[in-house]
Amino acid sequence: MILAHDIGTSGLKSTVYTPDGTLLASVTSSYPLFYGNEFEVEQNPNDWWNALCHNTQNIIEKVNKDDIKCVSFSGQMMGVVAVGENGEVLRNSIIWADQRAYRESEKLLDRFSSDWLYRLTGNPTTPSYSAPKIWWFKENEPHLYEKTVCFLQAKDFLILKLTGEFVTDYSDASGTGMFDLNEKVWMKEILDFMGIPEEKLPMVCASTDCIGTITHQAAIECGLLPGTKVIAGGADGSCAAMGAGVIEDEELFSYLGSSAWVASASAQPIFEREQRTFNFIHVDKEKFMPIGTMQSAGTSFEWIRSITASNQPNSLQWMNEQAERSPIGSNRLFFLPYLIGERSPIWDKHAKGAFIGLTPQHDAGHMIRAVMEGVALNLTWIYKCLAEQKTFRELWFFGGGANSKLWQQMLADMTGLPLKVPRLKDEITGMGAAIAGAVAIGELSQLADAKSWIQLEQIIEPDEKHFSVYQEKLAEMKQLYVALKPHFHLKVMDQHR
């Protein structure tokens, strides 16, 4: 058996698979987010470790721990976990959603060409990435920076706790903004400019590499056998591609969780002049994953849920019922899903969420549907950016959002593509990590063999009449963002005067 841990934004999910892709057990533990000012979002890495231990102890009540041959990982990307000499956490993790390092990001762009950075790292240079966040940490918390032995990502910290090794994999490294996508090395020019020694960064390996084995102390804490193999695994986006079976060119999938993305696979990185989309390294280290990611997808839904449905006994069912009663277009109500700024395709850290067009005739159902449409429209916008480079014939749909029949139909209607819905919608990232583990221990001969793990539940065909309506709504959404952009930026400038 392969035990996979997926470190998400709202919780850690642990799953156990057999080498033929059969899911045997699944346990999830949640943990909090900590918000500072409008740009600051953090988590305590020790919460991830406690969740791992809790989940593992529950898992081994359901399966024999003697049969668990390896542990593999998928994890949230673009964070900063500062650890000391003994592997101790020095502060909360600055996670992917954090945008505080905007000044450091601007300094990088003042020094280096944005096109040069984009084509070498595969990513636009923004505050979302680890490089400017580490620089912010160095400048603003120098006493802790000096104590830092290594900067890690979420899954890397848990690997350190299990094995004592400081490592990351190619896919997570490709999300830092300081890793050469093609040469697969840390970029000396960027590190020298920021004054960050490479010694503070981990060794980089393949997702299918065995990092080490579980130490005696870690075994006592988590409940697994000492000596169990620990596999590197990958970044959640790349593991999602692997778990979706998206390995070849022209294959496409969307994942809708707290954040959401649309991504493909490619033998080469895909660059575009406007830098609306970007590239990570795939779990298959010889391939790349062209992708566009939005910040607040499920987050927007959870926000409107807290406002409209907190007293409903079955809030998700109630929300979907209310939204289905609302007409397509939400009775001319628009929602911009930019609650914590936005990445693809607008790359605007100052963007804000907004309802536009509210009248006394609008009710909770209209607002819920407007939020769902706003999220799906932004994903469609990202899809159209990728479709300018390649032709796609179908779209796989995964994540918690894929459980919603309404969101399924929306995404099919907006993209005009047949939507393929799998039987296991919520397991994609953990499944990708498990596939890496199965290859690592020789249970699968190659990553592509795991395509058989994906079981199709149904295909949602797009409605042509709805397609034309949604294209008009997408065009209006773009216009509304452009009209409101000066207001978003003006408020930020006033705040920092």
Secondary structure, 3 states (H helix, E strand, C coil): CEEEEEECCCEEEEEEECCCCCEEEEEEEECCCEECCCCCEEECHHHHHHHHHHHHHHHCCCCCHHHCCEEEEEECCCCEEEECCCCCECCCEECCCCCCCHHHHHHHHHHCCHHHHHHHHCCCCCCCCHHHHHHHHHHHCHHHHHHCCEEECHHHHHHHHHHCCCEEEHHHHCCCCCEECCCCEECHHHHHHHCCCHHHCCEEECCCCEEEECCHHHHHHHCCCCCCEEECCEEHHHHHHHHCCCCCCCCEEEEECCCEEEEECECCCCCCCCCCCEEEECCCCCCEEEEEEECCCHHHHHHHHHHHCCCCCCHHHHHHHHHHHCCCCCCCCEEECCCCCECCCCCECCCCCEEECCCCCCCHHHHHHHHHHHHHHHHHHHHHHHHCCCCCCCEEEECHHHHCHHHHHHHHHHHCCCEEEECCCCCHHHHHHHHHHHHHCCCCCCHHHHHHHCCEEEEECCCHHHHHHHHHHHHHHHHHHHHHHHHHHHHHHHHCC
